[in-house]
Amino acid sequence: MAQNRAAVEKTDKFTAFCYAFGEVGSQLSWYMINTYLTIFYTDIVGLSAAAISAIMLIARIWDAVNDPMMGVIADKTKTRWGKFRPYLMFAPAFLAVFNILTFTVFPVTGIAKVILCLVCYIGAGMAYTAICITYGALVNLIARDSQVRMNYTSARAIGASVIKIILSAVAMPLILFFGKSDTPNAQGYFWTAVCCSAVLLPCFWLCAWRCKETVVVEKPVQAGEKRSILQNLVLLCKNKNLMITVWCVFLGAVAIMARMSMLTYYVIYVVGNPMMIAPMFTVMTVTELIGCVVMPWGTATMGKRNWVLVLNVIMVAGFLIMFAFPTAGTTFLLVICAVIGFGNSCANVCTGMLSDCIEYGDLKYGIREEGITYSYMSFGVKLATAVGGAVTVLALSAVGYVPNAEQTAAVKQGINIIVNLAPAICVVLSAIPLLWYDINGKEKMDEIYAALEARNASRKN
């Protein structure tokens, strides 16, 4: 049965195209926050390292409650538009507003400034959560087959890479253009955020319009009393493949996001050439796009887990080479950036692995809660952003960084360690548990599908 089902289901190219626009909308918000918020806080708003760390910590404490709560709400949603699509219709407006407010400098000082930044950051995070969880879970209701879902996930990854290429090339020039200055200022950040927020709205609406929830999956029959939210969360934690995937996403995101937020410092102070910012970011996003294009081939040929391990080896090699030769020349650095960018595409494979973990959890533990499951990944990514942001800004302060000044040799070496060596260690630690991930490859997934179909058929009979 699983063989016939897989043979019949095909990837709809137009649906894939429209599904990708949901990620385009997400990146128009998250790219700005992940890449520029730390330097915006330190150099424009004037927040201390301690204040930034406190903002990140408080926001993540709230996310520990908010993300699973949003997952539960999404799983229980029933509307004429479906379960997940309504959030792509209505939540983007809130994300746009808070995205703008996050890059606004308010005319206040002291603790009031910190509180306002915290409120805006949490607001953007909550809106992003409502979208991120439901957008990720939506792929399970527009396709049933594991590889077809992976193909839609690849389309999503391609959308992310394309918009990141555009943003890496134009974001800083836009900031300088709107700021009417040779250096970034508050006005430049604000109006760039306004432009990104205006564009993200139709992107989400296009995704919601096309991606209909056509897949109907029979929910597991639950014996005994109805489980509480906490019981569902605990039961999901027993799914070792899910926990391995979330761990891989968390530490991988710490490495990549922390590095991206610090890369500007590296280019300005270690490489010593601010004009290299746009080329280095652009090269990485172009080769990440190439990685996303070959992702369906890589995952179908080697399996999702093995393809992630290959990309991790490539990425770590790039980090270590860039750490060892930070001043080796423009061409050399761009080539290494290209290698790292290709490796960066591994994050998108983990999204496809999550869909397989849902099927595995349904079969082994009788739990199929797409919203709550994706809330684990959402929380992992945001926790990674906070940990990466807080730790790196504290590390930056610890090595003696002075904003808008010439840095000492010791500071430059410290920045090099933060940007290259520390992320390499994180990626290695993220990859080790994957050796115990045991639902790798089409054969294993076909076995799971066949067992689920047999179980559901026996219950009907």
N, C-alpha and C positions, 0 to 999 in steps of 0.2 A: 504493500500500500504506500509506504513512504517513497519507494522508487517511482511509482506512477505519479504520485503527487508532485515530486521534485521535477519530473519530466514535463508535466503540464504547466506548472507555474513559470512565468517569464517575467523579466524585468521590463517595466514600462518606461521607456526613455523620457517621455514628457513628464511623467510623475517623478522620476529621478531628478530631472531638471528643476522642477518646482520645489521638491523636497530640499534640494541644495540651498534654495533661497532662504530657508529658515536659519541655516547656519550663517549665511551672509548677514542676515539681520542681527544674529547674536554677536558676531565678530565686530560689527560696527559699534557695539557698546563695549564688549569685553576686551577687544584689542587696545582701545584707548586706555581703559582702566588698568589693564595688565602691563602695558608698555610705558605709559606716561604718568600714571597717578603718583608713584613714589617720588619721581623727580618734581612733579607738580607740587606735591606736599612740602618737599624740602626746600626747593628753590623759589617757588612762587608764593605759596601760602605761608611758608616760614615755620612749619611745625617741627618740633624736635623729634629725634629718633624715638624717645620714650613715648611721646604723644602718638606717633604713627603706630608703634607697636601696640599701644593700648587700644587704638581704634580697630586694628586688625583682630586682636584677641577678643574684644567684646563682640564684634560682628560675628566671629566664628562660634562663640558660645551661643549666640542667638540662632545661628544656622543649625546647630546641633538639635534644636527644637523645631525650627521652621522647616527644614528640608524634609524630614520624615512626615511632618504634619501636612505639608503640601502634597507629598506622595499619597497619603491616605485620602486627602480631599479629591485628588485627581482620580484615584481608583474608584471612588464612590460617585463621581460625577456622571449624570445621565441627562443628556439634552438631545434635542432634535438634530444637532450638529455632530453628536458623538460624545465620546468621553474626554478626549484630549484636545481636539481641534478648537473648542471655544477659547481655550487659553491663548492660542496663537492669534485669535481674533481680537481679544480685548486687553490682554496684559501688555502688549507692546507699547501702548500709549503711556502707561505708567513707567515703563522702562525708559522711554524717550525723555520724559520729564526729569526723572532722577538722574539720568545720564548727564543731562545739562547741569543740574544742580551740583553734581559731584565735581564738576570742573568750573564752579563759580567761586570767586573770592568775595566773601561777605565782609561788609565794613564793621567787623567786630574784632576784638582782641582777647587774649587770655583763654580762660576755660570755655567761654562762649564760642570761640572759634573752633576749638576741638570738638565740642558737642555738635555744632552744626555740621562739621565734616563727618562726624560719626553717623548722624541721622541720615544725611544724604547717601553715604556709602551703604548703610544698612538698607535704605529704601531701594537703591539700585540693585542690591543683592537679592532682596525679596522678589522684586519684579523679574529679575533674571532667573531665579529659582522656579517661579511659576511657569516660565517659558521653557527653560532648559529641561526640566523633568518631563514635561508633557511632550515636548518636541522629540526628545530621545525615545520615549516610550511609544510614540506614534508609529514608528517603523514596524513594531510588532503587530499593528493592526492594519497596515497597508500591504504586508507580505507575510507569508507563512514559512516559506523555505529559507533555511539558514543562509545559503549563498545568495539568494535574491535579496535578503535583508542586508547582507554584506555589500552587495552592489549598490543599494540605496545609501548605505553608510559611506561607501566610497564616493558617491556623488556628493554627499554632504561634506566629506573631507575636501573634495575638489573645490566646492563652493567656498569653504573656509580658506583654502590656499589662494584662490583667485583674489578674494577680497583682501587678504593679508598682503598679497603682492601689491595691490593698488594702494592700500593704506601705508605700507612701508615706504612706498615711493612718494606719496603725496601728503601724508599726515604732517610731517615736520615742515615741508614747504607751505602747507596751508596755515599751520600755526604761526609761522614767520610772516606770511602774507597778511593774515587778519590782524596780527599784532603790529604790523607796519614797523618791524624792527629786525635787526640782524640776529637777535637772541630771543628765545621764547619768552613771552610774557602772559599775563592773566587774560588780556583781551584775545590773544591768539588762541589760547586753549579753549576759552569759552565758545567762540564762534565756530571753531572746528567741531566741538561737541554738538553744537546746534545743527550743523550740516549732517553729521553722522546720524543724529537722532531723527532728522527729517527723512533720511533715506531708508532707515531700518523699518519704518512702518509698512510701506508697500511690499517689502520683501517678505515679512511674516504673513501678510494678508494673501499674497500669491501662494505661499506654501499651504495655508489653511484652505484656500479655495480648491486646490487640485487634490490634495492628499486626503481622500475620503477613507473612512474607517470601514473597509469592506471585509476584513478577516474576522470571523466569529470563532473563538476558541472556547471549548467547553471548560468551565471552571472545575477545579478538583472538588469532589464531594467531600465535605468536611464532617467527620464523625464527632459525636459528642456536642458539647456546648460551643457556641460561637467564640472564636479566638479574639482576644483584645488586640489593640494596636501593638502594645508592648510584646505580646506573645508572637505576633507576626514578625516583629523586628528580630526577636531572639531566634525564631525558627529560620529566618533568612541567614542569620549568622552561622548556622550549621552548614550552609551550602559552601563548602570549602572552595569550589571553583569561583563562586561569586566573591568571596573574601580575597582570594588571590588576585582576581581581576581588579578589585577596588584598591588593594594595596599597590599593585602595579601602576594604576592610574594615579594614585595619590603621590607616591614618591617620584614617578616620572614627571608629573605636573609640577612638583616642587622644583625639580631640576630645571625643567624647560622654562617655567614661568619666572622663577627667581632669576634665572640667567637672562631672560629677555628684559626684565625690569632693570637689570644692572648693566646690560650690554652697552647702553649709551655712555655710561661712565667709563667703561673699558676702552671704547673707541676714542673718546675725547682725551682721556688722561694717560692710558697705557700705549695705545697705538699712536696717539698724538695727532690725529687728523679728523676733526669733526665732519669733514666733507665725506668721510667714509661711512657715516651712519646709514644714509639711504642706500648706497650700493650693497653694504653687508646685509641689511635687513631684506632688501629686495632679492638678492641671490638666494638667501636661505628660504624665502617663501616660494621662489620659482622652483627650486629643487624639491621642496616639500610637496608642491603640486605634482611634480613628476612621480614622487613616491606614492601619492594618492592615486594617480592614474594607473600605476602598475599594481596597486593593492589587490584588485580582484584576482589578477594572475598569481601574485605571491601567496595569498591566502588559500586559493584553490589548489595550488601546487604543493605547498608545504604545510598548510594548515595555519590557522590564525596564530596559535601560540608560537610555533617555530618561526613564523615571519616576524613576529615581534622581537624574538631573540636575535635574529639576524640584524634587524634595524638597530637594536640596542648596541650590538657590537660595533656597528658602523659609527653610531653617534658618540660612543665613549672614545673611540679612536680619534675622532675629530676634536673632541674636547681636549684630550691629552696633547695632541699636536699643537693646538692653538695655545695651550698653556706653556709649552716648551719654547715656542717660537713666536712671541707676540709682536715682534718688530721685524719679521722676515720679509716684509714688502707687500705691496698692495695686491698683486696678482696671486701670490701664495695664500694670503689671508682669504681672498675671495674663493679660491679653490676649496680651502678647508671649510669655509662657510657653506659651500655647495654640498659637501659631504655631510655636514651636520644637519642641514636642512632636509636632505633625503631621509636621514635617520629620524628626524622629528615626526615624520608621518606615522610612526608607530602608535602614537596616542589614539589615532582614529581606528586602528584595528581593535583596540580594547573596547570601543563602543560596540562593535560587532560581536565581540566575545560576550558582552553582557546579555545580548539576546539569547545566545546559546545557554547561558547560565540560568535564564528564566525557564527554559524548557527542561533543563536538568533538575531544577528545584521543583518543578511541577511533578516530574516523574518520581523523584526520590523522597520528597518531603510533603507533597500535596499542597504546595503553596504557589500561587501564580498571581502576584501583585506587581504589575509592571511599574506603576507609579512609585510605590515604595522602593522597589529595586533600583530604579533610576535615581531615586533620592540619595541612595548611598553614593553613587558616582558624582552627583551634583555636590553633595557635601564634601566628598573627597577632593574634588577640583577646587572648591572655594576654600577649604581648609588648607590645601596646598598653596593657594594664592596668598592666604594670610600668613602661613608659616614662612613661605619663601620671602614675602614682603617684609615681615617683622624681623626675621633672622638676618636677612641681607642688609637691611637698613641699620640694624644694631651692629652687625659686623663692619659695615662701612664706617660707622662712628668709632668702633673699636680700633680700626687700623689707622685712624687719625685723619679721615677725609675732612677737608674744609671746602664748603661750597664756593664755587666761582673763584678758585685760587689755584696757583701752581702747586701740584702735589709732589711730595718727596718720593724718593726711590722706594722706600719701605711701603708707603701708601699705594704706589702703583703695583707693587708685588702683591699686596693684600687684595687689591681689586682683581688682579689676575687670578688669584686663588678662588675668590668668591665667584667669579664668572665662569671659570673653566674646570678647576680641580674639584671643587665641592659638587657641582652638578654631575661630574663623571662618577663620583662615589655614590651619589643618590641613584643614578641609573643602574649601576651594578647591583645595589641592594634591592631595587625594584624588580630586577629580572630573576633573582635567585629562586623565589617561590614558584615561578612559572614552571620550574622543573617538575612540580607536583600537580600541575594543571592537566587533567586527564580527559577533557572532551575536545581534543584536537583532531580536526579533519572531518571530511564529509561522511566517512564510514560510521564514525561514532555517532554523529548527529542523526544519520538515517536509522540507526538502532534505537535512539531515544524517541524519534518520531513514530517508529513502528510500535514501540511499547506503549506510547501514549494513545495511539489510535486503537490498539487492541484493548487497552484498559477502558477507554471510553465506549467502545463497541460492546464490551461485555456488560457494562453498567446499563446500557440501553436495553440489551436483551434480557 
